[in-house]
Amino acid sequence: MIEPKSTYGWRAKLGLIVPTTNTVNEAEWNMAAPDGVSIHGARMVLHTDVTTKAGKAASFEDLRLAVNSLAPAGLDAIAYGCTAGSLMTPRHALADFMTEVCGLPCVTTGAAIVDALVALDIATVSVATPYDKNLNDHEAEFLDSQGIRVRAIEGLGFGANGPHEYALMHKVPKKDILQLVHKADDPGADGLLISCTDLPTFGLIEELEQALGKPVVTSSQATLWAALSAAGLEPALPGLGRLLRG
């Protein structure tokens, strides 16, 4: 008799690294994961400086430790579920480093977002974020460097008074997220991106796609899509928008 990979993860076991304050990404993945796919988490300090030499070095070191804490679990793929911490060029640099550390297929939110936008033929995008102007500007520059033109970007201002505010992003209610999205949406953009894995979005994607008449990509959704693909599974899940319709 051939034993399954795992009682619960008999199709695949996915590792997920999130910032210490993030309480949304794991919850959304656990709600959405297909039968036979289990999610296994690790945490690391949030790094928003991924452009300077010192910032990159600190990020890579903490990511190495997090990856090594997950690798012994016999996973099929590992994801770094953080938007701000993975807006790095080349966009697959962090994922490639993670694979070097553990030998497993790895993905990051920053790269997954761009790959998802490309897969949906989105060349111009409106962006809704919980961030302040500095982080919004950084994200817009990152997307532009990857060939994605940002038509409009709106944020809720978290982080303007210090990084302690990031711990509050998961509390943003649905009505405020919807209001933010409609404020950010440029009718001329091909699609809409809701950024941040700690912003609750899984219950909004289908509703927004119907209302806006365009594809909606979110950080957690794109990362799950990329992780399922990296694990060798068909990334098709109901209720999570065009990206995951298969």
Buried (B, 14 or more C-beta within 10 A) or exposed (E): EEEEBBEBBBBBBBBBBBBEBBBBBBBBBEEBBBEBBBBBBBBBEBBBEBEEEEBBEBBBEBBBEBBEBBBEBEBBBBBBBBBBBBBBBEBBBBBEBBBEBBEBBBBBBBBBBBBBBEBBEBEBBBBBBBBBEEBBBBBBBBBEEBEBEBBBBBBBBBBEEEEEBBBBBBEBEEEEBBBBBBEBBBEEBBBBBBBBBBBBBBEBBBBBBEBBEBBBBBBBBBBBBBBBBBBEBEBEBEEBBBBBEE
